Amino acid sequence: VGGSTPSWGSIVRLKAWALARMFVSAVLLDGKGLSRDIEDELKIRVEELNKGGIKPHLAVILVGDDPASQVYVRNKENACKRTGIKSTKIILPSSTSEKEVLDLIGKMNEDEDIHGILVQSPTPKQINELKITNKIDPSKDVDGFHPQNLGKLVQGDTNGLLPCTPAGIMRLLKNAKINLEGKKVTVIGRSRIVGMPLSLMLAQKGVDATVTITHSRSKNIEQICQSSDVIIAAVGRPEFVKKEWVKNSSVVVDVGISRILDKSTGKNKLVGDVEEAAMEVASHMTPVPGGVGPMTIAMLLTNTVVSAAKKGN
């Protein structure tokens, strides 16, 4: 009213633009696809090591009968099979003492045919995970949690055995050609497994991100996230990060995975630490599942092959 009537062409263009906006979603950071590419590369490296008489060997200790842990260990076994890495699984009852586990690790440390040792987390309450980690030979610490390996990371040395989930996230971002130099990155969660080592990797020279670590006692997390170029959620709380927290065209990496009840269907579903609706505003985002999880296993295999190669030199 009071203006010229819009042309048919402009109406069509306006409708097309509106429809396009309705279906805008983030580019998926496909960890599953990239992990398979990494496995293909590792398979070639394993074959080369085999020719030299070295067979990469990963030993996994599982204490107890936690269903989720059993699934994780099975996934690791399957990945080892695909790449040609020898895999040994030792299942111990939940009543196993800390000393028994430490003694077993001691024997594995001395076994020259074993290149990687992993004790599946979580362990029963009578077993101190830090003591277990410290017992593993740093050269066989394929989880990357031994103080010696974390110490190298603090010094800026990333040539050793790196924590698997942080290393997988960095590889995923690099593969997507996401430039982190000078970018504001918020890491939600300060665990020794993900948050703390990842923050070190992000801040190191050559990456040069500006990193903020938030946690359960941080104030104004929502506002911190809203001003961030990259959000990495590793807090272990389903759908903790809301769509409204995510700045337009920012990058979201969702480390969490939880099973919750879908009220609309009455069935359980897998969700991450970030609302799925965040895909509508983010430029890139990891799916759950199929994002960070497969990359963690790919980095575990990478560490095992790196350890085997060093033993052969």
PLY file of the C-alpha trace (Angstrom):
ply
format ascii 1.0
element vertex 313
property float x
property float y
property float z
element edge 312
property int vertex1
property int vertex2
end_header
0.00 0.00 0.00
1.29 3.42 -0.98
4.11 1.96 -3.11
4.65 0.26 -6.43
3.45 -3.28 -6.90
6.40 -5.71 -6.79
7.12 -7.56 -10.01
6.47 -11.30 -10.33
10.22 -11.90 -10.65
11.00 -10.11 -7.39
8.30 -12.10 -5.59
9.78 -15.38 -6.88
13.27 -14.31 -5.77
11.94 -13.29 -2.34
10.19 -16.65 -1.89
13.33 -18.51 -2.99
15.41 -16.55 -0.47
12.90 -17.27 2.32
12.86 -20.98 1.50
16.65 -21.08 1.43
16.78 -19.46 4.86
14.33 -22.06 6.19
16.67 -24.90 5.23
20.01 -23.35 6.18
22.01 -25.71 8.35
25.60 -26.21 9.40
28.14 -28.09 7.35
28.61 -31.40 9.14
32.12 -32.16 10.40
32.05 -35.82 9.39
34.26 -37.61 11.90
33.15 -41.02 10.70
34.23 -40.37 7.13
37.54 -38.78 8.10
38.30 -41.59 10.56
37.95 -44.13 7.76
40.41 -42.11 5.64
42.85 -42.13 8.55
42.36 -45.90 8.94
43.20 -46.36 5.25
46.45 -44.42 5.79
47.24 -46.44 8.91
46.63 -49.72 7.11
49.43 -48.84 4.68
51.77 -47.88 7.54
50.96 -51.12 9.37
51.76 -53.15 6.26
55.10 -51.37 5.97
55.90 -52.09 9.63
54.93 -55.73 9.15
57.49 -56.02 6.36
60.10 -54.91 8.86
59.01 -57.55 11.36
56.96 -55.19 13.55
53.29 -55.93 14.22
51.59 -53.02 16.03
49.80 -54.39 19.08
47.21 -52.71 21.29
46.31 -54.24 24.66
43.06 -53.15 26.30
42.17 -53.86 29.93
38.49 -53.74 30.85
37.62 -53.98 34.55
33.96 -54.73 35.27
30.92 -55.12 33.04
29.85 -51.55 32.25
27.72 -51.83 29.06
28.96 -48.57 27.54
32.58 -49.56 28.13
31.95 -52.89 26.43
30.64 -51.07 23.36
33.66 -48.74 23.28
36.09 -51.64 23.55
34.27 -53.54 20.80
34.48 -50.50 18.52
38.22 -50.28 19.17
38.64 -53.98 18.41
36.79 -53.61 15.11
38.92 -50.61 14.12
42.07 -52.60 14.89
40.86 -55.40 12.62
40.22 -52.96 9.78
43.75 -51.54 9.99
45.67 -54.74 10.69
46.63 -53.82 14.26
46.80 -56.76 16.65
44.32 -56.31 19.48
44.31 -58.07 22.85
41.42 -57.62 25.26
41.69 -58.61 28.90
38.42 -58.56 30.87
38.70 -58.52 34.66
35.88 -58.79 37.22
34.67 -55.61 38.91
36.11 -56.93 42.20
39.66 -56.78 40.83
42.01 -54.90 43.15
44.09 -51.90 42.17
47.27 -53.86 42.84
46.21 -56.60 40.42
45.69 -54.06 37.65
49.01 -52.33 38.42
50.83 -55.69 38.36
49.25 -56.55 35.01
50.31 -53.20 33.55
53.83 -53.82 34.85
53.99 -57.08 32.89
52.67 -55.37 29.76
55.27 -52.63 30.12
57.97 -55.32 29.92
56.37 -57.12 26.97
58.20 -55.88 23.86
55.44 -57.19 21.59
52.90 -54.76 23.10
53.09 -51.18 21.78
49.97 -49.64 23.31
48.29 -50.13 26.69
44.83 -48.80 27.47
42.73 -49.23 30.62
39.13 -48.52 29.71
37.52 -45.76 31.77
35.59 -45.64 34.06
37.14 -48.13 36.45
35.48 -49.45 39.65
35.73 -47.14 42.67
38.51 -49.12 44.34
40.86 -48.36 41.43
42.54 -44.94 41.25
42.69 -44.01 37.56
45.57 -41.57 38.06
47.71 -44.33 39.61
46.83 -46.59 36.70
47.78 -43.90 34.16
51.07 -43.17 35.92
51.99 -46.87 35.89
51.78 -47.21 32.11
55.09 -46.83 30.27
54.88 -43.33 28.66
56.01 -44.81 25.33
52.99 -47.17 25.45
50.52 -44.62 26.82
48.28 -44.50 23.75
45.62 -42.56 25.68
48.17 -39.75 26.02
47.41 -39.09 29.70
50.73 -39.94 31.35
52.30 -36.87 33.06
55.31 -37.17 30.77
53.17 -36.97 27.63
51.00 -34.15 29.01
54.19 -32.35 30.08
55.45 -32.39 26.50
52.18 -30.84 25.43
52.61 -28.04 27.98
56.04 -27.38 26.43
54.46 -27.11 22.99
55.78 -30.49 21.80
53.03 -32.22 19.82
55.22 -34.95 18.33
54.53 -37.43 21.12
51.48 -39.47 22.07
48.64 -36.96 22.24
45.34 -37.33 24.13
43.05 -38.97 21.60
39.87 -36.89 21.74
41.64 -33.49 21.65
43.91 -34.71 18.83
40.87 -35.96 16.92
39.11 -32.61 17.29
42.18 -30.73 16.03
42.44 -33.06 13.04
38.74 -32.60 12.28
39.03 -28.80 12.33
42.18 -28.88 10.21
40.54 -31.16 7.65
37.63 -28.70 7.36
40.18 -25.90 6.76
38.87 -23.91 9.73
41.41 -21.20 10.51
41.72 -20.76 14.28
44.33 -17.98 14.29
43.11 -15.18 16.56
39.66 -16.76 16.88
37.81 -16.79 20.19
37.37 -20.42 21.22
35.35 -21.43 24.25
35.96 -24.88 25.72
33.21 -26.04 28.06
34.69 -28.55 30.49
38.12 -28.75 32.12
38.74 -32.50 32.34
42.25 -33.92 31.98
40.85 -36.11 29.19
39.46 -33.40 26.90
39.14 -29.81 28.12
42.58 -29.06 29.56
44.79 -30.76 26.92
42.59 -29.45 24.10
42.99 -25.89 25.41
46.77 -26.32 25.28
46.60 -27.54 21.68
44.37 -24.66 20.63
46.64 -22.02 22.20
49.95 -23.41 20.91
52.04 -21.50 18.36
50.91 -22.24 14.85
47.26 -22.59 15.92
47.10 -19.34 17.88
43.50 -19.40 19.08
42.38 -17.25 22.01
41.03 -19.83 24.44
38.51 -19.49 27.26
37.90 -22.49 29.54
34.51 -22.61 31.24
33.25 -25.12 33.79
30.57 -25.78 36.40
31.52 -22.72 38.44
31.90 -20.30 35.56
29.52 -17.37 35.44
27.74 -16.09 32.32
28.60 -19.11 30.17
25.76 -18.20 27.81
27.23 -14.74 27.13
30.75 -16.15 26.74
29.48 -18.62 24.13
27.53 -15.92 22.29
30.75 -13.99 21.69
32.73 -17.06 20.57
33.82 -18.03 17.07
34.16 -21.66 18.11
32.39 -23.58 20.88
33.69 -26.97 22.01
31.32 -28.64 24.47
32.72 -31.44 26.63
30.67 -31.11 29.78
28.73 -34.40 29.76
25.31 -32.78 30.17
22.75 -33.54 27.47
21.70 -30.54 25.36
23.41 -28.15 27.77
24.33 -25.62 25.07
21.23 -24.02 23.59
20.74 -22.73 20.07
20.45 -19.18 21.46
24.00 -19.47 22.86
25.50 -19.99 19.40
26.59 -16.98 17.39
25.66 -16.90 13.70
28.21 -18.76 11.54
30.28 -20.01 14.48
31.78 -23.50 14.65
30.41 -26.03 17.15
32.19 -29.21 18.24
30.04 -31.48 20.39
32.06 -34.00 22.40
29.20 -35.27 24.55
26.98 -38.25 23.95
24.06 -39.21 26.20
20.99 -41.40 25.91
17.75 -39.64 26.86
14.04 -40.29 26.49
12.42 -38.67 23.45
9.06 -37.49 24.81
7.52 -37.29 21.35
8.21 -40.96 20.51
8.60 -42.53 23.94
11.90 -44.05 22.81
15.49 -43.41 23.82
17.69 -41.32 21.56
21.32 -40.26 21.48
22.06 -36.55 21.98
25.14 -34.44 22.54
26.02 -31.60 24.88
24.62 -29.15 22.29
21.03 -28.80 21.12
20.64 -30.18 17.61
18.82 -26.94 16.69
22.20 -25.17 16.89
22.82 -26.51 13.39
20.43 -23.85 12.13
22.84 -21.05 13.06
26.31 -22.62 13.15
28.52 -22.68 10.05
30.02 -26.08 10.95
28.97 -28.63 13.56
29.80 -32.20 14.53
26.93 -34.71 14.44
26.11 -36.98 17.38
26.90 -39.78 16.85
29.42 -39.82 14.01
31.44 -36.73 14.90
34.09 -36.76 17.61
33.70 -40.41 18.72
35.16 -42.07 15.59
38.01 -39.55 15.57
38.96 -40.53 19.13
39.38 -44.15 18.04
41.31 -43.10 14.91
43.78 -41.17 17.07
44.12 -44.14 19.44
45.14 -46.31 16.49
47.47 -43.57 15.27
49.20 -43.46 18.66
49.59 -47.26 18.61
51.24 -47.18 15.19
53.48 -44.25 16.21
54.58 -46.19 19.30
55.29 -49.33 17.23
57.28 -47.34 14.67
59.43 -45.76 17.41
60.14 -49.18 18.92
61.35 -50.35 15.53
63.86 -47.51 15.12
0 1
1 2
2 3
3 4
4 5
5 6
6 7
7 8
8 9
9 10
10 11
11 12
12 13
13 14
14 15
15 16
16 17
17 18
18 19
19 20
20 21
21 22
22 23
23 24
24 25
25 26
26 27
27 28
28 29
29 30
30 31
31 32
32 33
33 34
34 35
35 36
36 37
37 38
38 39
39 40
40 41
41 42
42 43
43 44
44 45
45 46
46 47
47 48
48 49
49 50
50 51
51 52
52 53
53 54
54 55
55 56
56 57
57 58
58 59
59 60
60 61
61 62
62 63
63 64
64 65
65 66
66 67
67 68
68 69
69 70
70 71
71 72
72 73
73 74
74 75
75 76
76 77
77 78
78 79
79 80
80 81
81 82
82 83
83 84
84 85
85 86
86 87
87 88
88 89
89 90
90 91
91 92
92 93
93 94
94 95
95 96
96 97
97 98
98 99
99 100
100 101
101 102
102 103
103 104
104 105
105 106
106 107
107 108
108 109
109 110
110 111
111 112
112 113
113 114
114 115
115 116
116 117
117 118
118 119
119 120
120 121
121 122
122 123
123 124
124 125
125 126
126 127
127 128
128 129
129 130
130 131
131 132
132 133
133 134
134 135
135 136
136 137
137 138
138 139
139 140
140 141
141 142
142 143
143 144
144 145
145 146
146 147
147 148
148 149
149 150
150 151
151 152
152 153
153 154
154 155
155 156
156 157
157 158
158 159
159 160
160 161
161 162
162 163
163 164
164 165
165 166
166 167
167 168
168 169
169 170
170 171
171 172
172 173
173 174
174 175
175 176
176 177
177 178
178 179
179 180
180 181
181 182
182 183
183 184
184 185
185 186
186 187
187 188
188 189
189 190
190 191
191 192
192 193
193 194
194 195
195 196
196 197
197 198
198 199
199 200
200 201
201 202
202 203
203 204
204 205
205 206
206 207
207 208
208 209
209 210
210 211
211 212
212 213
213 214
214 215
215 216
216 217
217 218
218 219
219 220
220 221
221 222
222 223
223 224
224 225
225 226
226 227
227 228
228 229
229 230
230 231
231 232
232 233
233 234
234 235
235 236
236 237
237 238
238 239
239 240
240 241
241 242
242 243
243 244
244 245
245 246
246 247
247 248
248 249
249 250
250 251
251 252
252 253
253 254
254 255
255 256
256 257
257 258
258 259
259 260
260 261
261 262
262 263
263 264
264 265
265 266
266 267
267 268
268 269
269 270
270 271
271 272
272 273
273 274
274 275
275 276
276 277
277 278
278 279
279 280
280 281
281 282
282 283
283 284
284 285
285 286
286 287
287 288
288 289
289 290
290 291
291 292
292 293
293 294
294 295
295 296
296 297
297 298
298 299
299 300
300 301
301 302
302 303
303 304
304 305
305 306
306 307
307 308
308 309
309 310
310 311
311 312
